[in-house]
């Protein structure tokens, strides 16, 4: 691999073209006097929707073509493509409860409060074209679960706005089967035509060159060459797994770990790569009746079959008043893994722990950017067993839903698959994930030794570097984090641009 000299400098380098990176590039380049370069490791299929692969545009499936790793544990799956994981996820958008935002505001300041983020929530909803689930996309299974939830006392709620426990539908960034990803929303033809914006795809960020508390350049690998890009300010948006890995390769992180993998420490920040939190869950399979299979087949024939379109927000005994710590998602349709004969479908419930207390970590295996980092989500490892208890509460709620007359004619439990009575070790064997990792470059209060950045995303000890993505969130919101991350990126774009 050959080295090349530094390219001409920019005012701002946005490192990572995922959800947050697309927001930052679009918003900061609105100022014609500011030059912005967006760097993305994956492909960019351009400003025209028809040039993008069908699997990326198809909101009825979860594409796995443009990802960082193949044949890997599911919790490691993340998009490697302009638009990031908004190109491969379920296109769901929900909003966290007030207590989550109050906690962020105590660490990051009033901009992070419910009131402070509200205009940015609305701005993101508009740009991503978020909308309620159309009635014709709700299957008989989802509709019956909503009826059963109402019988248990869960009111209907708006999942895309502040509120409490209840049942409802997410906001979708998908229209008539088209997944409207962040690249479509923020980097359309008009935005890309700006002379002050450059998109550099196929370029993997290796490390930052840091001296005297400042970033002097960033080394990227593109087309078999190493290049150094320079700017006045650097915005790191490589995601919950990628951003800490870049910082660690740059010598920013826990000194002992850096020395162990052959990286010279430049800033001893023990919080880099720590505090990894994701939302684990378990799937409760059901056996569809002939009636449900026939109904799903009819919906598939019209092109309106989606595996899930409704959810229940529920609170365990550990939950803060007015909040929730469980998502119960009814699913029915083609199996996510494997195949079934024509006319046969998978049905069941995914029970997700939304506010886990277990914490994992991201660490380097080596200083080579081509080697994937070590990622340990540490699901259900909290010493008191609270996360497992919350999960069992959710599984118990599923059992109560199944007692409803609304569901009995559509599906029956699979013997031995309820999971609510499983021992802790067996329960871990049934775990899946909601694919919502956050927290590995967490913001925090001044004086907190584990804080990587402040409420403006500024990395401690490096004057011209900010983290602006899901890794900055100090706690996981009790929501699908795409909408919160969009809102936070919108907010921080204003901070950086002011």
N, C-alpha and C positions, 0 to 999 in steps of 0.2 A: 504494500500500500504506500503510495507516494504522498508527500506533504505538498501543499500549495500555499502561497502567501495569503495574507488576510484580504478578504474582499473589502470593497469600499464600505465605510461605516454607515450605520443607520442611527437615527435618534433612539429607536426602541427595537429590541429584538424580542419577539415572542417565541419562546422555545416550547413547542408542543402545539399541534393543531387540533386538539380535542375540543370538547364543549367550551371550556373556558378560553382556550386559545382563539377559537373562532370569534367569540364575543370581543376579546381584547383587540384583535387585529381590525375588526370592523369598526369598533367604536373609536379607537385611538387614531385611525386613519381618516376619520371625519374631519380632522384638522388638517387642511392642505399644507400647512407649514411644518408638519411632523412626518418624518419618514419612518415607515414601519416595515419590518421584515418578519414574516411568519415562517417558522421552520417546523416541518413535519416529517417524521420518519417513514410513514407509509405513503401510499399513492394519493395523488390528487386527480380525480377523474374530470375536473374542469367545471365551468360554470353552467353547462347545459345538462339538464336532468337526464335526457335520453342517452348521454354518453356514459352514465354510471351503470354498473352491473345490475342486472335484474334482481339478484339476490339481496343487494344492498337496498334497493328501492322497495322491496316487498315487505310490508309491515306485518304480514301474516306468519312470518317465520323469523328465526333468530340466526342470521347468517354467520358463518364461522370461517369465511375466506380470508378476510383482511384482519388478522389477529396477530398478536405478538408470538404466541406459542401454539403449536399443534400437539395433539395427543398429550394434554396436560391436565392436572386436576382442575375441576370446573371453577374453583375460586380464583384461579389465575387468569381466566379469560378476560381479555381487554382488547379494544379495537386499535389497530395500527393502520390508520387511514385518516385523511382529512375529515374532520367531524368526529373522530374518536369513537367512543362507545355509543354515541347517539346513532351510529350507523349499524349497530349490531344488537341493540337492546330492544325491549318490548314497547318502546314509545310511550311509556307511562310517565305521568307527571303528577305528583301529589305534594302537599305543603305540610311542613312540620307544625306541631302545636306551639302555643305561646311560650311555655316553659323552656323549650329548646332554644328559642331565639333569645329569651331573657338570659340564659346561661352564656350564649355567645356574646351578648352585649356586655356582660360583666367582664369579659376578657378582652374584647375587641373595641369597645366603645359604642356610642349610640347608633352609629351607622348600621350595626349588626342587629339592632332591635327589630321587633315586628313593625314598628312605625317607620324605622329607618329603611328597612328593606322593601316596604310596601310599594313604592313607585317602581322599584326595579323588578319586583315580582310581576307587576302589570306590564312593564316594558318587555320582559322576557316572554310573557304569555302572548303578547301581540306579535313579536318578531318570529316566534316559533309556531305561530298559527294554532295555538292550543285551543282545543274545543272539547265539549262534552261528547261522550260516546253516543253515536246515533242509535236509536232504538232498534233498528233492524240488525245491528251487530251483536245484540245481547241474546245469547242462546237460552233455550228452555232451562238448562241447568243453572246458569247464572241468575236467571229471573226467579227461579224457585228458591235459590239460596237467599236472595234478597227478601223474599216473603218470609222465609224461616227466620232470618235475622230480625225482621220487624216483630215477629212473634216473641222473640227473646228480649225485646225491649230496646233494640238498637235503632235509633232514629235515622232518617235519611240526612246525609250531610254533604257539603260541597268539599270534595277531596282536594281541590286546588286552591283552597283559601283557609284562613285560620278557623279553627273549630274544635270539636271534641270527638269522642268515640261515636261510631255509627256505621251505617252502610252507605255505599254509593258507588260511583264510577270515577276512575281517574280522568284527568285531562289528557288528551291524546295529541302527539305531534305526528299524526298520520291521517290522511284523507283518502278515502276510497282505495285503501290498500297501499298507498304510497307513504313510505316512512320519510317524513319531512325532517331530515337531520340538521345538525347545527351548521354544516357547510352550506346546505341549501338556504337556510334561513339567514345566515349572516354574511356569507361570501358569494352573493349572487353576481350576475354579470356586471351590474352597475357598480358594485363595490370593487370588484376586481379591476375595473377600468381605471381606478384612481391611480395617477402616476406616482403617488407617494407610498403605494402598497405593493410589496413583492411577496409572493408565496413560493417558498422553496420546499418542494416535496422530495421524498426519497433521501432525506438527510437525517441521520441519527446523531443525536447530541451525545458526545463522548464526555467532555468535562469542561468546566470553566477554568480559565487561567486567572488566578487570583494573586494579587500582590498588594501589600500595604492596605489591606481592608477594602480593596476595590476589585471588581471584575475588569480585566483588561481585554478579554476576548473569550469566545467559546469555540472549542474544537468540535467540528462535526465531521462525520464520515458520509461521503456521497460519491456514488459512481466509482468506488474503489480508491478514493482519494481522501485525505484528511485536509480540511480547510479550517482556517480561523476566521470567524465572523466577529466584527467589532461593532459596538454601539455605545451610546451614552448610558442607557438603562436596559437591564435584562429582566424579563418577566418569565419565570419558570412555570410552565403549565404542562408538564409531562405526565401528570396523573399521580394517583396515590402510590403506585408502585414505581413509576418512572422518575418522579421528581426527587424522592430521597436517594435513588440510585445515582442520579446525576450529581447531587450534592456530595454524596460519599466519594464518588470517583474524583471529585474536585478537592477533596481534603476537608470537607465540612461535615462534621459528625462526631460520634464518640471516638476519641483519640485512640483508645486501645484497639478497637475494631479496625480502624483505618490502618494502624501499624501492622496488624495481623494479616491484612490482605495486601500489604506492600504499597499503601498510599501514604504520602507525607501529609500529616495534619496541618491545615492552615487555620481552622477555627474549630475549637473543641465544643461541639454542640451535641450533647448526649441525646437530645430528643429526636434527632434526624433518624428516621426509620423506626422509631418506637411508636407506641400508641396506635398501632394498626387496629382498626375496628371494622368489622363487617357484620352483616345481619344473617345469622344462620337460621335454618329452618328444617322442617321435616315434611315429607309428602305422605298423605294418607290416601292410598288408592281405593277406589270404589269399582264395583262391577256394574257397568251400565245395563239397564234393562233394554229389551227390544224397543220399547217406546222411545227411550233416550237416543239409542243408536239411530233409529229412523229419523228422529228430529234433527240430529246433528248431520246426518247424510243429506237431508233436504237443504239445510243451511249451507253445507259445503257446495252443493250443486249450484246455488245461486251466487257463490263467491262471498258469502257473508259470515263464514265460520271463522271465529277467532277463539283461541284456546281460553283466554280469560279477558273479561271486560268489566268485572265488578269486584269489590272487596269489602271486607268488614274490618274496621278499626276497633280493637278491643283492649281493655285494660286488665292487667293482672293485679294481684294483691300488692305488688311492689310499686305500682304505678303512681305517679304524681296526680293529684286531683285535677280533673279537667283535661288530662292528657290520655295517651294510649301507648302501649308498648308491644302491641301485637298487630300484625296484618294476617288476616285469614282470607286466602285467595282461592275461590273455587275455580277449577280448571276442567275443561272437557273439550276434547278434540283429538287430532293426531298426536301420538306420543312424541315427547321431546327427544327421546332416545329410542332407537329401534323402530320396528314397523309392526302394524297389525293388518289383518286381511281387509279388503274393501268392505265398507259398511260397518266396521268395528272401530271403536274409539276408546281412548283412555279418559277416565274421569277421576276426580278426587279433590283434595284440598291441600294447598300448601300453607303451612303454619310458620310464620316468620317472626323471629324475636327482633323487635325494632330498636331496643335500647340495651344491647348487651353490655355487661361490665367487663367481660373478658377482653384482654388486650394481647395482640400479636405483635409482629415486627417484620421489617424488611431489612435484610443485610446483603452485602456483597459476597459472592463466592470468590471473585477476583476483581482486579481493576479493569478487566477486559469488557468493553461495552457490549460485545457480542455474546457474553455469557449471561444468561438470565439470572436475576437476583434470587436469593433465598427468601421465600415468602411464607410466613407461618401465621395463619389467621388465628390460631389458638382458640378455636371454637369451644365453648362450654368448659373453659379451664379455670374460671374464677373459683377461689378456694371455698367459698360458701355455697356453691352450687346454685346460685340465684338464676343464672341463665337457663339451666336445665329446668328449674322450677317454673319459670315463666313459659317455657316451651310446653311443659306438661299442662299448664293452665290452658294454653291455646288448643292443645289436643283435646282437652276436656270440653271446650266450647264446641269443637267440631262434633263431638259425640252428642251434645245437646241439640245441635242443628240437625243431626241425622234422625233424631226422634220426631222431628216435625213431619206432619202429614204432607207438607209441600214437597218433600224430597223422596219419600219412601217408594213412590211409583217410578222414580227415575233411576235410582241406583241403590245398591246394597253394599254393606261393608265386605271387604275381602277378609276372610277369617285369619286371625293372627296378625293383622296389619294396623291395628289402632294406634300402637306406639305409646299410648299414654301411660301404660304400666311397665314400660321397659326399664331395666336397670340403666344407670348412667352410661356405662361402657357400650351397651347395646344401642342406646339412644344415639350416641356419637356415630355409630356405624350407619345410622339412617340419615345423617345430616346432609343437607344441601346448602345452598347459599342464595341470597337475593342479588348477588353481584353488586354490592354497594359499599366497597371499601373506602374509608376516609382516614384522615388523622395523622399521617406519617411525617408531616412537617407542620405540626400544630401551632397555631397562634396561641399566645398566652400573655399573662400580665408581666410587667417589668419585675425582674427578680425571680421569676419562675425558672429554675435551672433546666426544665424540660421543654420550655417554649423555644421554638425555632424562629418564629417571626412574631411581629406585632399585628395589631388589627388592620394595618394598612398593607400587610403582606411583606413588610421589610424584614429581610433575614438579618438576624442578630450578628453584628460584627462585619457585615459586608454592605457598604454604603449604597451601592447602585444595583442591588439585586432584590427582587421580590418573588414570593411564591403566590400564585393565583390559580388555584384549582382545588379539587376535593381534598388534597392532602393537607390543606391549611385548616380545615374544619377541626376544632378540638374534640368534638363529640359527634357521633353519628345522629342525624336527625331522624325522628320517627316518621320517615317519609321516603319515597323514592327520591334520591338526591339530585336527579337531573335538574329539576326546577330550582331548588335552592342554590345549586352551583351556578346555574345561569344567572340568577338574581345577584349572587355575590360577585360574579365576574362583571356584571353590569355596574354594580356599585363601585368596585375597585377600579374599573376603567375610568370612572369619573374622578376617583382619587388620584390615579396616576396622571390623568390628563389635565388636572387643575393646576 
